[in-house]
Amino acid sequence: MSRQSEQNVEQSLREAHAWVLRLEEAGGSAFDQWRFRQWLAQDPQHADAYDRALTAVQAFGHLSRADIDNDLLPMSDVAEGQPRDTSRSSRFGFAGLAVAAALILTFTTTLVIRSNDGLSPSPAVPTYAATFETVSGESQQVVLQDGSTVSLGPESVLSVKYFASSRQLILERGLGFFDVAKDASRPFSVSTDSLVATAVGTAFDVRNSAGVFRVAVAEGTVDVSYPLTTNYSQSDARLQERLVAGDTVAANRKDGLQSPVSTSADDVGAWRQQRWVYRGASIAEFVADLDRNSAATIKIEDPTHLLSDLRISGVFRGADTEEHLSALASIHPVSIERPEDGLVLIQPRN
């Protein structure tokens, strides 16, 4: 590696070090999150540098602001008129991080080699495990081992594994509303695709529908993370948003994690009362909900993708799919076709 390349890598690690600290502070402000995305987009090696810095921090403990070069902090974080410290001592924190990152990389390689030799430790054994599944038109109320409750929507699959230090759930498809029993020693995480929503004791909604993954919070606080994504390409670095009651966030495999938006806490999980609330949802999401509540198969037939950019906003009550289909046709230029019994096709209107 050339001297210039080494300097570039070192600078990227310094900047990544600074970003880890900023984003650890309650997830960073919305402006911080925007600036972070801009920094990641500047150079392909930034995502790798951030991933290495984050791994080192998680293994060797949290950083303090004193560990960061002043010239990497925003001007607002340096007292007015105070010179930036460029002394050797101010750079010790980065040197420690660089060593830690190198150790992490070496240790990880060792683990991989041991795994290939069959010497890796046995995976943790869950203290509780279960799987729940619903069919079309069916909802299910589930009480988990710790007293947490789950409302599982139609055509949904949920797997649950509890360990000594964590509660891990996977929503393989569909939708679920989670009312979590408080246990600070065992965070409660719900994963769907690459999205992870983590809470200790709260109530929130998770949806996996038509390639869109949504989290909405009714009570408490939920941390949502999703891989940094650019045009369907996901990196090992993850973006995180902290949601409070009334917040909702969406992610998809093309654009990644979106910025949170506000909604009414009363609308979170309203589908449990057959009140389907949409705020800028895609037609594909809307149709997926209709399909999971219908005895017939309902799907979009749109080979030219004329409908992919159309959005739905509104409140639809009840489970009458015919009424909802008629409403869709009155809102957007679509036609509803029934080529055979048990099949409904939604097509662009000629």
N, C-alpha and C positions, 0 to 999 in steps of 0.2 A: 504494500500500500504506500503511495506517495505521501510526502510530508503534508501537501495540501489536502489530500484525502483524509489523513489522520486528523488534521485541524478541523475539517468539515464535520467529521464524526463526533469529535470532542465538543464542538459548538452545538451540534444537534442534541447531544446528551445533556449539556448544560441547560439548554432551553427546555428539554423534556423534564429535567429535574425541577425547574421552576414551575412548569405547568402542573406537575403532580401535586406540588404544594398548594397552588392556587385552587385547584379543583377539589382538594380535600377539605377546603374551608366551606362546609355546607353545600358542596357541589358546585360552588362558584356562581356568580350572577349570570343572568341571561346574556349580558354583554361579554362576560368571560367565556361563556360557552361558544358564542359566535366567534370571538377572537381565536379560541382554541381550534375551531373548525377551519378557520382561515390559515392558521399556522400549519395544521396537518396537510392542507391542500398545497402548500408552498413547495414541498419536497417529499418525494416518496419515502425517503429514509426517516422522516419525522415520525411516522406511525411506528416504525420499528424501534426508534430511540425511546419513544414514550412507553412502549410495551416493556422494554428492558428496564427503564426507570421505575415503572409501576411495580414490576416483579421484584426488583431489588428492595423497594420500600416495604412491600408486603412481607418480605422475608426478614428484613433487618430492622424494622421499626419505622415510626413516623419521622418525618423531617420537621425541622423548625425553620422559621423565616430567617434566622441567622445563618443557616446553611446555604442560602441563595445569594449569588452575586447581586449587588444592587443594580448593576446595569441590565439585569434580566427582569427586574421588577418594573411595573408601570410607574410613570412619573408620579402619579397620585399617591403611591406607596412610599415615596421618599420625601422626608420633611423638606419644606421649602427652604432653599438656601443651604441645605446640607450637602456636602460633596459626596459623591458616590465612592464607596470604599473599594479600592482595587488592591488592597493589601493581600499578601499571601494567605493570611489567616482567614480572610473572608471566603477564600476559595477551597478551604479544607473540606467543607461539606460536599462539594462536587467531587473532590478527589475520592472521598469515602464512598460516594455513590458509584463512581466509576469502578472502584475495586469490587464493591458489592455486586454490580451488574456482571462483572467478569466472573465472580464466584458463582453467581446464579447460573450463568451460561454453562460453566464447567460442571456444576452440580446437576443441572438438567441433563447434560450429555451422559453423565454417569448413571442417572436413573434410567435413561433409555437403554443403555447398554445392559444394565442389570435386568431390566424388563425382558430384553431379548434372551438373556441367559436363564430366564425363569426364576429369578431371585427376588422379584419385587414382592412387597408385602401383600397379604390377602386384602381385598377390599373390605371396607367396614360393613358389618352385617346390620341391616335395619332392625330397629326394635319393633317396628310396625310397618306393614305394607299392605296395600289394597289397590284394586282397580275398579273404576265405576264407568259404566257406559249407558247411554240412553239412545233410543231409536227416534225416528221421525215423529214429531208431535208430542214427545214425552219429555217431561221434566222430572228431576229427582232431587229430593232433599237428603243430604248426607250429614251425619254427625261423626266426626273423626275421633280418634282415640283420646286426644287432648281436650275435647270439648269444642274445638273449632267446627263451624258448620259451613257446608258448601251447598249452594243451589246450582245444580247442573242443568244447562239448557238442552233443547232437543238436539239429537245427533251429535253428542259430545262424548269425548273419552278423556278420563282423568286417571292418572296413576299417582299413587301416594307412597312415599317412603319417609319414615321418621328415623333419625339417628340420635345418638346421645347429645350431639351439639347442633343439630339442624333439623328442619322440617322441609322436605323437598317434594314438590308436586310438579307434575308435567301435564299440561293441558294439550293433548295431542291434536285435538280439533274441537271446534264448537265454542261454547261460552260458559263461564262459571262466575258466580258471585261468592266471595270468600269473607266470612266473618271470623276473624282470627282470635283465638284465645291467647292472652298475653303470656309470653315466656321469653324474657330478655336473653336468657342463656341459649335459646334455640330459635334463631331467626326462621321465619316462615317465607319460603321462596316458591313462586309459581313461574315455571318456564313454559314458553310456547314458541316453537321454532327457536330462534336465537335470542329472543327477548326474555329478560328475567325481571320479575317484580318481587321485591323483598320487603317484608314488614316484620314487626314484632307483635303488635296487637292493633288491629285496625279492621276496616271493612272496605273491600275494593272489588272491582269487576275486571275480568280478563276475557278478551275475545280473540279468537283465531278464526278469521272468516275471509275467504277469497283472497288469500295472500296478504291480508292486512292484519296486524296485531295491535290491539288496543288495550290500554289500562286506564281505568277511571276510579277515583277515590271518593268514597262516601264519608269515611271517618279516618282520622289519624294521618299518618305519613307513610308513603311508599317510595322506595328508590327503584327506578326503572333503568335498566341498562340494555344496550344493543350494540352490536359491532359497528365500528366506523365503516360506512358503506358508500361507495361511489359507483353508480351505474352497475349494480348487481355484484360488484366485487367487494367482499368483506375482508377487513384486516383483523389482526389479533387484538388491536386496541379497541376499547369499548367507550362509548359515550354514555353518560349517566344524567338523568334528570330526577330531581326530588319533587314528588307530588304531594300536595296537601288536599284536604277535603274540597271538592268542587273542581279539581284539576283532572284533565284527561290528556293522554298522549298517544300517538300512533306511530307505528314503524312498518316498513315494508322492505322487501329485498332489493328494490331498485334505488330508493332514496334514503334508506336508513331511518334513524330516529328523528322524528319531527319535533318542533318546539311545542311545549304544552300549551293548551288553551283552557279557558275556564268554561264550566258548565254548571248547571244546578246540581247540587248534591242529591236532590230528590230524583233526578233523572238517572243516577247511577244504578244500574241493575234493574231499571224499570221494566225490563222485559219479563221479570218474574210475575208482574201483574198484567202481562199481555199489553204493555205499553212500550212500543218500539220507537225509540228516539234516535234521530239521525241528524248530525250536524256536519254537512259536507262529506258524507259517506259516498263511496263509489256505487254505481248501479250494481256492480258485482257483489258487493257486501249486502245490499238490500235484497237481491235475488237469492243469495245464499241463505238469508234468514227466512225468506218465503219458502224455499225448498225444504228447510229442516222442519217446517211446521205443516207441510202439505203431504197428503197421501200420494199425490202425483209428483213426478219429477219435473222440476222447473229449472230451466237453464237458459243461458244466453247463447244465441247463434249469431255471431258477429265477426265473420272472417276478415273484414276490412278494418276492424277496430274503430268503427265510427262512434261507438257508445262508451269507449274506455275513459274518456275525459268528462263524461256527464256526472253530476253530483246530485245527491238527494239530501234535503234538509226538511225536517218536519216530524210530527208525532203521528204514528199510526197505531190505532187501538184495536184490540181484539186479534183473533187468529183467523179471520176470514180472508184467505188468500185471494179469492176472486175480487173482493173489494179493493185490496191493496194493489192487485194487478191493474184494475181499472184506474186507480189513482195514478199509478206510474205512467200509464198511457196518456193520461190527461196532462201530466207534467212535462213529459219528454217525448220526442218524436220516435216512439217505438210502436211496434205492432205485436199483438199477442196471438200466437198461432197454436193450434192444437192438431197436429198432424195425425195423432192416434190417441186412443184412450190411455190415460196415465202419463201423458207427455205434454208439457207446455213449453213452447219456444218463444223467447223474447228476441225480436229482430229489429234492425233499423227500419223505420217507416219509409216506404218508397215515396 
